[in-house]
């Protein structure tokens, strides 16, 4: 009988905690700002040079804590610092984020 009551109390507790955990894991959106762009090059195993552009952005989660992320784009993409971008992040772990670059600038 004691085990049954314990299991019932445990299930009731999980019933209260589960929706809260689901809400925390749900994706959130924020507006981030491009804080740096850089072109990185490296040489492949056969001497071929590769170039890629890395855009670094910063955003705030719903608690106001700042986080950073990076996007690799093609080398002709021109996104200036200060450009706002959309960022999707995991509510429970904002380090898991993905920025979306705006359409190409003309």
Buried (B, 14 or more C-beta within 10 A) or exposed (E): EEEEEEEEEEEEEEEEEEEEEEEEEEEBEBEBBBEEBEEEEEEEEEEEEEEEBEBBBBBBBEEEEEBBBEBEBEEEBEBEEEBEBBBBBBBEEBEEBEBEBEEEEE
